[in-house]
Amino acid sequence: MKYVFWVIAEIAILRWFLWAVRKRVTHEMAMSLGALLGVGLYFEVFLHLIPPEYSPLWESAGLRVLSWSLLGTGAVLALTSALTLLRRGKPTSGWEHTTVLIRTGIYRWVRHPMYLAAVLVATSTMLWRTVAISLALWVASVVCFVLAALFEDRFNARKFGDDYRRYQMKSKLLIPFLF
């Protein structure tokens, strides 16, 4: 049964990726590819699609606390970011296609908090079972999320013009005060 859920999830995300390719929306391509890899990571870690290997790192209570903290932070960040987009961004459709540039809340420090949330959740998941395949999936998904943020920066610069460029000078791409 776990394989059925994995296949359904991957097919749904693959359809999203193919839609993005067809529409030539680069940030959606990168994000969907990151999600595709992230779902693979999730299923590999929690449902052991690949036979489990012993991960001595997980024996550390501190690592377990860190993992749960990253997961919780990522979930809260994703939810509050989406709600902020809905409430303040005046989207034309859904919650993502905003018509107003948001520079408050977490968006004051980070331009792409939802990509940061995805990176935090992927990192949390990878820490559960730190083995070669988990590390490879994690690195690939994080690269995709960073690329998605960079592509979306270009998209937003075209959409919002000089306002967005000034916003870029005052905020970080993904990590507050660092990057």
SVG drawing of the C-alpha trace seen along z (x, -y; Angstrom):
<svg xmlns="http://www.w3.org/2000/svg" viewBox="-9 -51 35 55">
<polyline fill="none" stroke="black" stroke-width="0.4" points="0.0,0.0 2.9,-2.4 4.1,-2.1 0.6,-3.0 0.7,-6.3 4.2,-7.0 3.3,-6.5 0.1,-8.6 2.1,-11.5 4.9,-11.3 2.5,-11.2 0.6,-14.3 3.8,-16.2 5.1,-15.1 1.9,-16.4 2.6,-19.8 6.2,-19.7 5.0,-18.9 2.4,-21.7 5.2,-24.1 7.4,-22.9 4.6,-23.4 3.8,-26.9 7.6,-27.7 7.3,-28.9 10.8,-28.3 10.2,-28.8 7.3,-26.3 9.6,-23.8 12.3,-24.1 9.8,-24.0 7.9,-21.0 11.1,-19.1 12.2,-19.9 8.9,-18.7 9.2,-15.5 12.6,-14.8 11.3,-15.9 8.4,-13.5 10.8,-10.8 12.9,-11.7 9.9,-11.5 8.8,-8.1 12.3,-6.8 12.8,-7.8 9.5,-7.1 8.2,-4.2 11.6,-2.7 11.2,-2.3 14.8,-1.5 15.9,1.2 16.9,-0.6 20.4,-1.1 21.4,-1.8 21.9,-5.5 23.9,-6.0 23.3,-9.8 19.6,-9.3 20.7,-7.9 21.4,-11.4 18.5,-13.0 19.8,-16.4 19.5,-15.5 15.9,-14.3 15.0,-17.6 16.6,-19.5 14.8,-17.5 11.4,-18.0 12.2,-21.7 13.0,-22.1 9.8,-20.3 7.6,-22.4 9.3,-25.7 8.9,-24.7 5.2,-23.9 4.5,-27.1 6.5,-29.2 4.7,-27.6 1.3,-28.2 1.9,-31.8 3.5,-32.7 0.6,-31.3 -1.9,-33.2 0.0,-36.4 0.0,-36.0 -3.8,-35.4 -4.6,-38.3 -2.2,-41.0 -1.1,-40.0 -4.5,-40.4 -4.1,-37.3 -5.9,-37.1 -6.3,-33.4 -5.5,-30.9 -3.1,-32.3 0.1,-32.6 -0.5,-35.0 -0.3,-38.2 -0.9,-41.7 0.7,-43.5 4.3,-43.3 4.4,-42.1 7.2,-43.4 5.9,-42.8 6.1,-39.9 8.6,-37.2 8.7,-38.8 10.5,-41.8 13.6,-39.6 13.1,-36.8 11.7,-37.0 10.8,-33.4 9.8,-32.0 7.9,-29.1 11.0,-27.8 12.8,-28.2 10.0,-26.2 10.4,-23.5 14.2,-23.4 13.6,-23.1 11.1,-20.2 13.4,-18.4 16.3,-18.9 14.2,-17.6 13.2,-14.6 16.8,-13.9 18.0,-14.0 15.6,-11.1 17.7,-8.7 21.0,-10.1 22.2,-7.6 23.6,-8.1 20.3,-8.1 18.7,-10.5 21.6,-12.9 21.5,-12.7 17.8,-13.4 18.1,-16.2 20.9,-17.9 19.0,-17.7 15.8,-19.0 17.5,-21.9 19.3,-22.9 15.9,-22.8 14.3,-25.0 17.2,-27.6 16.9,-27.6 13.1,-28.1 13.7,-31.1 16.2,-32.6 13.9,-32.1 11.0,-33.6 13.2,-36.6 13.6,-37.2 9.8,-36.7 9.0,-39.1 11.5,-41.7 9.7,-41.7 6.3,-41.8 6.9,-44.5 9.8,-46.4 11.9,-48.8 9.9,-48.3 11.0,-44.6 14.6,-45.5 14.6,-47.9 13.0,-45.1 15.8,-42.7 18.4,-45.1 16.8,-45.1 16.0,-41.4 17.6,-38.0 16.7,-35.3 16.1,-32.4 17.9,-32.7 17.3,-35.9 20.5,-38.0 22.6,-35.5 21.5,-34.5"/>
</svg>
